Amino acid sequence: MQRLASAGRLCLIHSNGMSTRATYQFLPDRSEFKPNVTFYIHHDGYPEGAADYFRATIARGSIGVDNFFRANARAEFTRDHEAHGDTEYRYTINPGKGTIEVRTRPDFNEGEWPISFYGKLIDFINQQPGEMVHVIANEFGHEHIGTVSQFLEKAMASRKRAEDYAREFPQFTGNIQGSHKEADRWDSILAQAQRAEPSRYVTTPV
């Protein structure tokens, strides 16, 4: 499977050319009185591919309609799950609760869609091959969701912004201190995520 990036959006192409079609339906917050929003993606709808779509979405900050569409180049708006008769998987995401329901059609000649998974979206992603997703709270209690590589990218970008600002505006010492504290927060978040995967990121002294 190849991963191609187009304008910041993820495009997955299965190496053997096969397509596994799926729909991804996002439920609104009940208090918003908004309709469900559903996307159709022609390729890589099996759980491993879907997990990659969700990881790409998380890289933009959170799981939601806008981020999912912007992150995934093949995502097309559609009416609902039932609008396509050629799909094998149906993913229903509740961003407010952080849950996902996965339904799989075992036989195209049957109309049954049994549930193959229901639970936390992060648990679903982490059951698939690929980078683990972590939820890390900072000292203010705000939760950040992402993989180690995503946190690393944000930590490096935050540190670079702090250093660039210090060089350009050395007279603003208070702002410089604040920007370095923000970079320190991202370093801490990254370190916590790495500690959660000791087999990959923690070495044992010889």
KEZATI-283660 format. One record per residue: y, x, z of N, C-alpha, C in turn; residue number from 1; residue in one letter. Coordinates in pm, whole numbers, plus 50000, padded with zeros to 5 digits. Last residue first. Layout:
[atom [Y X Z] [Y X Z] [Y X Z] NUM 'A']
...
% end
This chain:
[atom [49916 52308 52902] [49787 52377 52898] [49770 52462 53024] 206 'V']
[atom [50058 51986 52964] [50067 52132 52970] [49929 52196 52972] 205 'P']
[atom [50037 51727 52733] [49987 51777 52861] [49996 51930 52863] 204 'T']
[atom [50294 51528 52591] [50197 51638 52581] [50160 51686 52720] 203 'T']
[atom [50363 51218 52466] [50362 51297 52589] [50254 51403 52577] 202 'V']
[atom [50333 51072 52230] [50462 51137 52256] [50467 51221 52384] 201 'Y']
[atom [50078 50960 52197] [50150 51011 52080] [50268 51101 52116] 200 'R']
[atom [49985 50881 52438] [49892 50955 52353] [49962 51017 52233] 199 'S']
[atom [50194 50728 52550] [50169 50865 52597] [50078 50947 52507] 198 'P']
[atom [50396 50518 52488] [50290 50562 52398] [50252 50706 52432] 197 'E']
[atom [50593 50488 52670] [50499 50376 52657] [50384 50408 52562] 196 'A']
[atom [50752 50704 52630] [50662 50707 52746] [50561 50596 52741] 195 'R']
[atom [50898 50612 52410] [50802 50721 52392] [50705 50729 52508] 194 'Q']
[atom [51056 50421 52535] [50961 50379 52432] [50856 50487 52409] 193 'A']
[atom [51207 50586 52702] [51120 50483 52760] [51015 50437 52661] 192 'Q']
[atom [51347 50738 52512] [51253 50805 52603] [51157 50705 52666] 191 'A']
[atom [51508 50538 52394] [51409 50611 52316] [51304 50675 52405] 190 'L']
[atom [51667 50472 52614] [51581 50370 52553] [51471 50436 52472] 189 'I']
[atom [51801 50717 52650] [51715 50664 52756] [51618 50560 52701] 188 'S']
[atom [51944 50734 52413] [51847 50839 52445] [51749 50790 52551] 187 'D']
[atom [52108 50512 52448] [52008 50510 52342] [51904 50618 52362] 186 'W']
[atom [52261 50610 52663] [52181 50487 52679] [52071 50480 52573] 185 'R']
[atom [52392 50826 52546] [52295 50851 52654] [52205 50730 52675] 184 'D']
[atom [52564 50688 52376] [52459 50771 52318] [52351 50802 52422] 183 'A']
[atom [52727 50578 52574] [52650 50489 52486] [52536 50566 52420] 182 'E']
[atom [52838 50812 52675] [52754 50729 52762] [52668 50633 52680] 181 'K']
[atom [52986 50890 52455] [52872 50972 52494] [52781 50897 52591] 180 'H']
[atom [53179 50690 52455] [53089 50700 52340] [52968 50787 52373] 179 'S']
[atom [53309 50741 52701] [53239 50615 52679] [53140 50623 52564] 178 'G']
[atom [53423 50992 52651] [53325 50977 52759] [53242 50850 52739] 177 'Q']
[atom [53597 50921 52447] [53491 51018 52422] [53380 51005 52526] 176 'I']
[atom [53772 50754 52582] [53688 50699 52475] [53571 50792 52443] 175 'N']
[atom [53889 50946 52754] [53818 50829 52808] [53725 50768 52705] 174 'G']
[atom [54012 51129 52583] [53899 51171 52665] [53819 51054 52722] 173 'T']
[atom [54159 51166 52323] [54117 51040 52386] [53992 51065 52471] 172 'F']
[atom [54197 51409 52202] [54293 51369 52305] [54248 51243 52381] 171 'Q']
[atom [54018 51443 51996] [53992 51513 52123] [54084 51471 52236] 170 'P']
[atom [53924 51294 51753] [54024 51247 51850] [54002 51314 51986] 169 'F']
[atom [53735 51435 51606] [53850 51378 51537] [53961 51338 51634] 168 'E']
[atom [53541 51516 51790] [53607 51616 51705] [53736 51562 51643] 167 'R']
[atom [53467 51274 51902] [53524 51378 51988] [53596 51484 51906] 166 'A']
[atom [53358 51143 51681] [53480 51090 51744] [53548 51197 51829] 165 'Y']
[atom [53133 51299 51636] [53236 51291 51533] [53368 51241 51592] 164 'D']
[atom [52991 51248 51873] [53036 51384 51843] [53147 51384 51737] 163 'E']
[atom [52943 50972 51850] [53014 51026 51966] [53070 51165 51936] 162 'A']
[atom [52798 50959 51614] [52928 50890 51623] [53010 50947 51738] 161 'R']
[atom [52571 51103 51691] [52657 51157 51586] [52795 51092 51589] 160 'K']
[atom [52463 50931 51882] [52508 51065 51923] [52602 51124 51818] 159 'R']
[atom [52400 50713 51717] [52495 50696 51826] [52550 50830 51872] 158 'S']
[atom [52209 50824 51547] [52334 50773 51491] [52441 50758 51599] 157 'A']
[atom [52007 50886 51731] [52070 50993 51655] [52204 50949 51597] 156 'M']
[atom [51944 50628 51821] [51990 50729 51915] [52063 50842 51843] 155 'A']
[atom [51854 50505 51585] [51974 50454 51651] [52031 50555 51750] 154 'K']
[atom [51626 50661 51532] [51734 50652 51433] [51864 50606 51497] 153 'E']
[atom [51476 50606 51762] [51519 50743 51732] [51636 50742 51634] 152 'L']
[atom [51424 50335 51731] [51509 50379 51842] [51559 50521 51820] 151 'F']
[atom [51257 50355 51507] [51382 50279 51498] [51477 50318 51610] 150 'Q']
[atom [51045 50504 51608] [51124 50560 51498] [51257 50486 51481] 149 'S']
[atom [50950 50326 51805] [51003 50457 51843] [51090 50514 51732] 148 'V']
[atom [51071 49992 51732] [50969 50096 51735] [51032 50228 51778] 147 'T']
[atom [51223 49727 51930] [51210 49818 51818] [51092 49912 51834] 146 'G']
[atom [51472 49564 52116] [51339 49557 52058] [51332 49651 51939] 145 'I']
[atom [51634 49556 52426] [51635 49609 52290] [51491 49609 52240] 144 'H']
[atom [51799 49351 52662] [51674 49396 52601] [51695 49442 52458] 143 'E']
[atom [52009 49419 52933] [52000 49375 52794] [51876 49434 52729] 142 'H']
[atom [52039 49521 53184] [51942 49414 53167] [51931 49362 53026] 141 'G']
[atom [52190 49742 53210] [52260 49614 53226] [52167 49494 53209] 140 'F']
[atom [52028 49951 53150] [52068 49936 53290] [52142 49806 53317] 139 'E']
[atom [51803 49795 52905] [51893 49900 52954] [51937 49870 53096] 138 'N']
[atom [51462 49736 52829] [51586 49686 52890] [51672 49804 52935] 137 'A']
[atom [51266 49717 52544] [51320 49806 52646] [51451 49748 52698] 136 'I']
[atom [50981 49645 52385] [51100 49578 52438] [51147 49659 52557] 135 'V']
[atom [50833 49784 52090] [50858 49784 52234] [50981 49700 52266] 134 'H']
[atom [50572 49805 51858] [50704 49751 51888] [50718 49741 52039] 133 'V']
[atom [50396 50075 51701] [50408 49974 51805] [50554 49931 51820] 132 'M']
[atom [50331 50122 51354] [50404 50156 51476] [50407 50039 51574] 131 'E']
[atom [49995 50033 51241] [50136 50065 51225] [50201 50095 51359] 130 'G']
[atom [49772 49750 51240] [49800 49893 51221] [49949 49918 51200] 129 'P']
[atom [49824 49487 51487] [49803 49533 51350] [49826 49685 51343] 128 'Q']
[atom [49896 49423 51738] [49752 49417 51710] [49720 49471 51570] 127 'Q']
[atom [50169 49422 51732] [50104 49540 51789] [49952 49537 51777] 126 'N']
[atom [50225 49168 51627] [50260 49289 51552] [50179 49407 51601] 125 'I']
[atom [50132 49005 51841] [50073 48994 51707] [50100 49121 51627] 124 'F']
[atom [50305 49085 52044] [50161 49108 52059] [50091 49101 51924] 123 'D']
[atom [50546 48994 51938] [50528 49138 51958] [50379 49171 51974] 122 'I']
[atom [50506 48717 51948] [50519 48784 51820] [50494 48933 51833] 121 'L']
[atom [50269 48575 52166] [50393 48650 52150] [50393 48723 52015] 120 'K']
[atom [50069 48322 52004] [50112 48400 52119] [50243 48470 52091] 119 'G']
[atom [49789 48256 51816] [49909 48196 51874] [49945 48277 51998] 118 'Y']
[atom [49586 48276 51529] [49657 48346 51636] [49770 48258 51685] 117 'F']
[atom [49461 48098 51369] [49392 48224 51392] [49460 48309 51499] 116 'S']
[atom [49412 47757 51332] [49497 47859 51394] [49413 47984 51419] 115 'I']
[atom [49309 47624 51011] [49287 47654 51154] [49379 47764 51203] 114 'P']
[atom [49366 47419 50791] [49441 47541 50823] [49422 47571 50972] 113 'W']
[atom [49194 47242 50532] [49208 47280 50672] [49282 47413 50686] 112 'E']
[atom [49127 47148 50286] [49265 47133 50328] [49291 47177 50470] 111 'G']
[atom [48927 47341 50061] [48942 47258 50179] [49089 47252 50219] 110 'E']
[atom [48925 47519 49862] [48878 47385 49827] [48890 47289 49945] 109 'N']
[atom [48994 47757 49970] [49096 47689 49891] [49054 47548 49852] 108 'F']
[atom [48919 47841 50296] [48861 47792 50171] [48967 47715 50095] 107 'D']
[atom [49065 47926 50514] [48941 47998 50481] [48884 47959 50346] 106 'P']
[atom [49390 47982 50575] [49306 47889 50498] [49179 47961 50455] 105 'R']
[atom [49537 48025 50892] [49469 48086 50779] [49383 47982 50708] 104 'T']
[atom [49829 48052 51085] [49722 47966 51033] [49668 48029 50906] 103 'R']
[atom [49986 48161 51370] [49932 48203 51241] [49819 48108 51204] 102 'V']
[atom [50281 48141 51546] [50154 48074 51520] [50110 48115 51380] 101 'E']
[atom [50467 48328 51781] [50426 48307 51643] [50293 48234 51642] 100 'I']
[atom [50759 48362 51996] [50619 48335 51968] [50595 48320 51818] 99 'T']
[atom [51009 48369 52116] [50944 48495 52083] [50798 48479 52050] 98 'G']
[atom [51161 48151 52163] [51052 48176 52258] [50982 48309 52232] 97 'K']
[atom [51342 48177 51951] [51390 48151 52086] [51286 48180 52193] 96 'G']
[atom [51185 48206 51720] [51262 48320 51772] [51309 48300 51915] 95 'P']
[atom [50890 48117 51629] [50990 48056 51717] [51071 48169 51780] 94 'N']
[atom [50731 48099 51320] [50795 48185 51420] [50896 48104 51498] 93 'I']
[atom [50440 48069 51154] [50547 47988 51211] [50603 48063 51331] 92 'T']
[atom [50278 48147 50860] [50332 48204 50984] [50449 48118 51031] 91 'Y']
[atom [49993 48100 50680] [50117 48034 50721] [50158 48090 50856] 90 'R']
[atom [49804 48227 50407] [49850 48237 50545] [49979 48158 50562] 89 'Y']
[atom [49755 48173 50144] [49639 48194 50231] [49677 48199 50378] 88 'E']
[atom [49892 47960 49885] [49903 48053 49998] [49773 48060 50078] 87 'T']
[atom [49919 47783 49680] [49845 47906 49652] [49845 48005 49769] 86 'D']
[atom [50082 47567 49701] [49938 47544 49712] [49855 47668 49696] 85 'G']
[atom [50379 47524 49872] [50301 47614 49787] [50152 47591 49810] 84 'H']
[atom [50491 47350 50050] [50549 47354 49916] [50467 47440 49820] 83 'A']
[atom [50410 47354 50310] [50330 47275 50218] [50379 47283 50074] 82 'E']
[atom [50603 47497 50451] [50470 47555 50431] [50395 47485 50318] 81 'H']
[atom [50904 47427 50260] [50826 47429 50383] [50690 47495 50353] 80 'D']
[atom [51083 47517 50050] [51105 47394 50127] [51035 47397 50262] 79 'R']
[atom [51209 47858 50045] [51128 47749 49994] [51141 47630 50087] 78 'T']
[atom [51352 48169 49955] [51364 48043 50028] [51273 47939 49961] 77 'F']
[atom [51163 48466 49945] [51230 48360 49869] [51239 48236 49957] 76 'E']
[atom [51130 48813 49987] [51139 48682 50053] [51221 48584 49969] 75 'A']
[atom [51128 49067 49887] [51049 48966 49816] [51061 48826 49876] 74 'R']
[atom [51279 49227 50060] [51329 49200 49926] [51255 49089 49854] 73 'A']
[atom [51370 49194 50380] [51252 49185 50296] [51287 49135 50156] 72 'N']
[atom [51605 49189 50526] [51517 49305 50539] [51406 49308 50436] 71 'A']
[atom [51729 48948 50480] [51797 49071 50438] [51705 49192 50440] 70 'R']
[atom [51543 48769 50592] [51576 48763 50449] [51639 48893 50401] 69 'F']
[atom [51544 48850 50862] [51420 48850 50784] [51450 48852 50635] 68 'F']
[atom [51810 48811 50937] [51754 48946 50935] [51626 48954 50854] 67 'N']
[atom [51830 48528 50915] [51916 48619 50837] [51855 48757 50826] 66 'D']
[atom [51626 48435 51097] [51629 48398 50956] [51708 48500 50874] 65 'V']
[atom [51494 48688 51321] [51569 48568 51289] [51575 48549 51139] 64 'G']
[atom [51454 48929 51557] [51379 48842 51466] [51459 48714 51445] 63 'I']
[atom [51699 49195 51554] [51624 49087 51618] [51549 49009 51511] 62 'S']
[atom [51777 49443 51424] [51826 49403 51554] [51747 49297 51625] 61 'G']
[atom [51669 49553 51202] [51806 49502 51190] [51859 49444 51319] 60 'R']
[atom [51412 49603 51272] [51499 49719 51252] [51645 49678 51238] 59 'A']
[atom [51295 49355 51259] [51335 49406 51391] [51430 49524 51376] 58 'I']
[atom [51229 49352 50986] [51328 49258 51040] [51384 49308 51172] 57 'T']
[atom [51030 49542 50974] [51153 49563 50897] [51265 49473 50947] 56 'A']
[atom [50841 49413 51133] [50899 49541 51179] [51030 49569 51104] 55 'R']
[atom [50782 49196 50967] [50849 49172 51094] [50909 49300 51151] 54 'F']
[atom [50656 49325 50755] [50776 49245 50729] [50853 49222 50859] 53 'Y']
[atom [50439 49430 50896] [50538 49522 50838] [50668 49447 50805] 52 'D']
[atom [50304 49194 50956] [50357 49276 51066] [50462 49374 51015] 51 'A']
[atom [50224 49119 50700] [50323 49037 50771] [50386 49116 50885] 50 'A']
[atom [50031 49317 50651] [50153 49311 50571] [50262 49231 50639] 49 'G']
[atom [49841 49247 50847] [49900 49381 50846] [50030 49383 50766] 48 'E']
[atom [49776 48970 50777] [49845 49007 50902] [49908 49145 50904] 47 'P']
[atom [49872 48904 50432] [49771 48922 50536] [49840 48977 50662] 46 'Y']
[atom [50059 48905 50233] [50073 48805 50337] [49968 48813 50446] 45 'G']
[atom [50119 49062 50000] [50095 49121 50133] [50114 49024 50248] 44 'D']
[atom [50341 48860 49794] [50251 48972 49818] [50234 49003 49968] 43 'H']
[atom [50518 48647 49784] [50402 48645 49695] [50298 48751 49730] 42 'H']
[atom [50659 48457 50032] [50645 48593 49980] [50512 48601 49908] 41 'I']
[atom [50891 48214 50127] [50765 48239 50056] [50768 48383 50008] 40 'Y']
[atom [51035 48080 50424] [51035 48176 50314] [50894 48185 50255] 39 'F']
[atom [51218 47820 50581] [51090 47875 50539] [51109 47969 50420] 38 'T']
[atom [51363 47680 50862] [51389 47762 50743] [51261 47833 50707] 37 'V']
[atom [51421 47355 51002] [51339 47475 50988] [51381 47549 50861] 36 'N']
[atom [51764 47250 51071] [51630 47237 51012] [51551 47367 51019] 35 'P']
[atom [51924 47218 51396] [51918 47271 51260] [51778 47253 51204] 34 'K']
[atom [52002 47170 51660] [51980 47059 51568] [51987 47105 51423] 33 'F']
[atom [52034 47344 51873] [52120 47363 51755] [52108 47251 51653] 32 'E']
[atom [51853 47313 52073] [51989 47271 52102] [52080 47278 51980] 31 'S']
[atom [51620 47430 51979] [51629 47283 51987] [51770 47233 52008] 30 'R']
[atom [51652 47680 51736] [51669 47644 51876] [51689 47493 51884] 29 'D']
[atom [51421 47644 51458] [51553 47661 51520] [51548 47636 51669] 28 'P']
[atom [51154 47839 51328] [51196 47719 51399] [51332 47743 51463] 27 'L']
[atom [51066 47962 51017] [51140 47990 51140] [51188 47859 51201] 26 'F']
[atom [50781 48045 50835] [50872 47938 50876] [50934 47971 51012] 25 'Q']
[atom [50654 48185 50566] [50706 48226 50696] [50813 48125 50737] 24 'Y']
[atom [50360 48194 50362] [50491 48138 50395] [50524 48173 50540] 23 'T']
[atom [50188 48403 50124] [50207 48345 50257] [50346 48285 50268] 22 'A']
[atom [49936 48559 49922] [50058 48479 49935] [50066 48415 50073] 21 'R']
[atom [49847 48857 49826] [49807 48761 49927] [49931 48682 49964] 20 'T']
[atom [49748 49027 49538] [49856 48958 49608] [49795 48858 49705] 19 'S']
[atom [49653 49355 49427] [49621 49221 49472] [49740 49159 49544] 18 'M']
[atom [49697 49618 49360] [49760 49516 49279] [49731 49373 49322] 17 'G']
[atom [49611 49813 49524] [49517 49767 49424] [49571 49649 49343] 16 'N']
[atom [49830 49861 49692] [49788 49966 49602] [49691 49917 49495] 15 'S']
[atom [50092 49628 49724] [49954 49663 49756] [49901 49757 49650] 14 'H']
[atom [50410 49687 49821] [50329 49670 49702] [50189 49718 49734] 13 'I']
[atom [50694 49563 49985] [50558 49612 49998] [50482 49585 49869] 12 'L']
[atom [51015 49636 50053] [50934 49581 49946] [50796 49643 49956] 11 'C']
[atom [51290 49574 50262] [51156 49630 50248] [51083 49558 50137] 10 'L']
[atom [51630 49660 50199] [51527 49558 50219] [51391 49617 50187] 9 'R']
[atom [51831 49832 50131] [51806 49811 50273] [51702 49707 50303] 8 'G']
[atom [51809 49829 49854] [51932 49782 49918] [51908 49748 50064] 7 'A']
[atom [51478 49860 49888] [51576 49819 49789] [51695 49759 49860] 6 'S']
[atom [51204 50067 49940] [51327 50012 49997] [51424 49980 49886] 5 'A']
[atom [50855 50025 49941] [50974 50060 49866] [51094 49994 49929] 4 'L']
[atom [50549 50127 50028] [50666 50065 50086] [50787 50115 50009] 3 'R']
[atom [50217 50060 49912] [50341 50134 49904] [50452 50055 49970] 2 'Q']
[atom [49881 50084 50000] [50000 50000 50000] [50124 50087 50000] 1 'M']
% end
